[in-house]
Amino acid sequence: MTKLFLRPRVGAALIAAAVALAPAGEASAQARSLSLIRDAETEHIIRVLATPVWQAAGLDPNAVAIHIVNDSSLNAFVAGGQHIFIHTGLLERVATPRQLIGVIAHETGHIAGGHLARGEEAVRDAMATALLSILLGAAAVVAGGGNAGAAVMSGGQQLAERSLLQFSRTQESQADQAAVGYLDQVGLSSRGLVEFLKVLGDQEALLISRQDPYVRTHPISRERIDALSTRVNASPFAEKPASANQTAMLRRVQGKLIGFLQPLGTTLQRYPESDASAAGRYARAIAWYRVPQLDRALPLMDSLIAEAPKDPYYLEMKAQMLFENGRAREAIPLLERAVEIAPHEPLLRYALGQAQISTEDDTLVKPAIGNLEVAVRDDPSNASVWYQLAIAYGRDGNLGMAHLASAERAIRLGRYLDARQQAERARQKLPPGSAAALRADDILAAAERGQQSQRR
């Protein structure tokens, strides 16, 4: 997994990562590379909105992973067990929290219903079709038939996709009914799911190339919408509105994503200077900082922090603005406050550790190590944290742990040769029989298996 930051200078609030999902269990991502975004605030808000639904479905909320896909289309899907993927386009365009919660409830129905496990054989068959088409298409391109190759690959993937859709129509209805049941249990309206499906319903008549991917992965028929509407109309909570807090959380996520991902003009058109709401000021602050015009961004952040001085994500956002503009010393106290308020947010710990390292102040190396160790303990998959931790260990003179952290990073990126080399160097430096040395052995074994699988 390769992690890249959205801006040339490193920051912590919004991180993008290019991820290629594995086949079989994770094939419902249509076997394509995804650009994922890591953002502590957005992940936290989605988790807050979704947790009651997950609990109603009998899932452990801590075991469900949220992945935000940097894609402007409307889509959400589940893959690889308890992993929910939500496109930024969906987050930006849902009109109400009820719609977002309804979509999450539907995807939860797939997880709780075991649809991924039951569909594994069908997915594998469809993946085989897609893989064969890609190989044939690549061969045509190499032979000089570029357009023909593209047609072969496209046709094969569409054939595989249709195979999956034929398999999943019954499961879609089952997930709808399960979603209404979960929402009824926690006293929330399921009307938003119907609203969302109606918005997409007309797209089934469009060419596949013009459809949002949600339509292709979640077949939306009139019969399905009618059946869902009948169930929703019978719910005692059908007309219950979203709470003011739920609405504020959604608007905040939308403002942040639009500020980060849309051009300045688009953001200012949607959130003009006359918009004094928290979401409007947040969006404009982020949009101005990206230009960058800190003289316009920082006052807006200060106004938000003045209204919510214990909000860790406002503190983090202002800290990122300062950090990315060469003012790490000013960012550190803000991040320290954020970590104090939300000590179990690994991305906040990561941001603080990174800022501490960037000062090149030797007195901050050990505090940085402490923060980064907590971050990788709570989120070991984040290769960027391992990179910063390797730097910190190196500056502290602990070369064995520096090599081990580099090996941890490499194994997560699928760089098996680098992982072996770093793990071997770590073993030479670490005390024999220590937990760290044993971990180096584990990485060596994993890297060897990875290299063998690549050679097949």
Summary of the structure (lengths in Angstrom):
residues: 456
radius of gyration: 23.6
end to end distance: 20.8
largest distance: 67.6
contacts: 1592
relative contact order: 0.08
helix: 70%
strand: 7%
